[in-house]
């Protein structure tokens, strides 16, 4: 299958799916168009009959997809970054005194920056736990625990190393020690099967535009206990409008203003697409592509591979003698191969793996083909050979 | 013999990079040539990967600009270093302007460079600004 963007005649090999999946499934595009063709179904407001209540339908779909008990505890946001900000700042707002929080070296800046901002304001003190063999263990987290530890924020899957983190024991430990545990599932939601009924995390964060195949501008979180987090946004909800205090019932507590109806429609269609394909089939295909790509590059001495056996379809590497930025530029402009280069918003990982200079990351989706992977590998080897000569 | 100089038709992309430098992508009215690379060699470090399907080049000039592109391509990416963006804003245009003058163009542009460097030195103070 050749993917040709509408504004160009050249087929593109798009390998930046860990940032945003492309192309989107046809049914996602059709659902967004369908959503825009009719008046929106608006809760608590006058609305046309016979139209889809996308927020409710998507909450129901998310609850089934992630095996969560309460559809109403899924909150829609703009992105995983937005979700993490709402949760982290909302948790701090609920605490009267400063406390200790723990995060890890694997995190994205969407976790690190809110925590560091709050640390700078004196609202919390922060420990950052190292990773070993691409993973953060419960043992390492326990070493950082203090009597005043109240929050742990941790990724479910590294966006640079592609390593899946074993969050269940961390969730169980936190749940039994009065520590709120936020899981950043930006890289895993839609990519691997996730059963929230088996993971007692305080909150699970997802984004819509990556492996769930929704539009950019969609995301959300599942919150076990709404009391744990204060709302940091207030506004119109279409309910209880005489009361100037913001409603505290779910999901209105965290959703003020008009929802992103087309975005939520895309998320609903994305989930249906994965269900139709089969989550295991999607995961296995993507892993197979990553394995093929690694096999193609692994014997080239000019290529330094940082992810020899990733759990997620993410492969990070550098080409000897070339900045990642230059390599990405050549691949994009000379070969129409779209990768992501630089620090991938995860600066602490790069300090450990490449001295902080950044790397090239390729990431696959179910729409990539073996032919694309082989073509990309040939192009990368050519660039490596040319740079080394 | 004096040739018509290459001109910038338009700027199609501008962004501020992580290190604070300003990146602009220009579209030129004719493709970049091997001759332009030879000219660039007079002013900084040129890297040329000729064996690639599209021959890639980069140009690096400390404190001034870096350039990335392909020989035979009309698009070129120019990055203006953070510290002296105002002083080097015209530098890429000057490279295009003086290229077609050959030897005299090199001399003239070296002169322009010296005056830019003098301003850089003033800004950096007496102990810095010696690197070329």
Interface residues (C-beta under 8 A of the other chain):
Chain A: X326 X329 X330 X333 X334 X335 X342 X343 X382 X383 X385 X386 X387 X389
Chain B: X18 X49 X50 X51 X52 X53 X54 X56 X58 X68 X70 X73 X75 X77
